[in-house]
Amino acid sequence: MDHTNRQYPFGVNFNAIPPIPENPAKLPKYYADFKNLLKQEREKIKQFHRAGAGGREVVQAHTSLIDSILCYLIESLASREKSSPETLLEEFSLIAVGGYGRGELNPCSDIDLLFLTPKSIRRATDLLIQDFIPTFWDLGLEVGSSCRTLQECLFLAKKDITIKTSMIETRFMIGNQNKYQKFFQSISKNALRKNIKGFLDAKAKEKSLRHDEGIGPSSDPEPNVKESVGGLRDYHTALWAIAVRFGCLSFREIPRNDIISSEELDILDRSIDFTLRVRNELHYLKNKKQDVLTHNLQKEVSTNLGYQEPNEVLRVEQFMRDYFIHATNIHQYSEIIFQRCIETRRTMKKVISSLTKKKLGHGFHASDGNLIMEDEEPSSLFKQNPDLILTAFELCQAHNLIPNYHIKRQI
């Protein structure tokens, strides 16, 4: 048996919990004791959050807590079987997927798991897997799970873009680590890096359905911190794009320096951290998955996040102004990254469009529905002549164009 040894930063004392009883009559007390332990640990993280911890710190602490609980429970269940626990755990690999796989588990987010198994497994292992999920449910944890072979994962990833997306961000939890490594390499090679154009086009379509055309982050007085313009889904979409385009899982790992600057990434990181902190607070306030920042919740969130203005109206205004600044950063920088992932596959198209671009004056051109400038980096021109910014907007309106990422970035 080879599984990750996770050290939960707050330290769960499992010694207070007896082994899982085999007598069904004793299970209610066992679950009650375990729920109480889980409640205490969650309260520690909540107080950590309320004391000013960053958004990422809290989601990582919560992820680590669930990791510890999950691994403890599955080892406890395995120890009850007649076969040795090591033998049972060697037969499968338990994998975290989606947001949980990314290590960003908000307090009430879903816990998505994949049991990777061979085509045939012994009955004891099958029963272990069947017992595990109901045990999590009995503890009040929202768990979504699937049990698949590697071949099934590859087939479904090629067929269903939602499943393919969930397999971009995975983490080994417990079981057979060699099986996970084979899964990771095979999915990367045979699914994620295949049909990149189709995947990016599908994600672009999803974005357009989530966002009303031309509507900015500050247009929604009650934004959804996950799905609205500038919400966390914009950031996720950019992450998925670099995963399939460049094979990396972090913006800092992008193997090119012309995609986004380190200074811009610093701004993006701060804005993501702020939005994660807002989402954490929403979950804590409602004690469930809550992503819409309603007018009433804005009052409580602003207070709990430390805004000191005694006047409630002014306090909410300060908070929402900060929120929309960060949402704008997430939207703009995520869009820059996403568009650059698309444009890296358009070399021939760029050559053709350069032959058909239309001059609009002032160094601007119309090409393929976009407003572009001859100078690939227009920042110096905008600094020398700020009026060109207004000219750019006027040309977009007059010719029904969209400014390309260079112009958006500098404006």
RAJO-V434251 format. One line per field, one symbol per residue. phi: phi as a letter, one per 40 degrees, with the letter a starting at -180 (. if undefined). burial: + if it has 24 or more other ideal C-beta (glycine too) atoms within 12 Angstrom, else -. A space follows every 50 residues. Layout:
phi=???
burial=???
This chain:
phi=.bbcccbcccgcccccbcdccccdcccdcccccccccccccccccccdcc chccdcdcccccdcccdcccccccccccccccccdccccccabcbcbgcc ccgbccdbccbbbbccbccbbcdccccccccccdcccccgccbbaabacc cccccccccbcccdccccbbbcbahcccccccddcccccbbccbfcdccc ccccccccccbcdgccdccbcbcccbbcdgcccccccccccccccbgbba cccdcabbcaccccccccdccccccccccdccccccfacbbcccdccdcc cccccgccdccdccccccccccdccccccccccccdccccccccbbdccc cccccbcbcbgggcbbafgbcbbccdbcdcccccbdccccccccccccbf bbcccccdccc
burial=+-+--+-+-+-+----+--+---------++--+--++--++-+++-++- --+-++++++++++++++++++++++++-++---+--+++++++++++++ ++++++++++++++++++--+---+--++-+++-++--+-+-+-++++++ -+++--+---+-+++++++++++++++-++-+++-+++--++---+--++ -+++--+--++-----+--+--++++++++++++++++++++++++-++- +--+----++---++-+++-+++++++++++++++---+++++---++++ ++-++-+-------++-+++-+++-+++++++++++++++++++------ ---------+--+++++--++++----+--++-----++-++--++---- +++++++++++
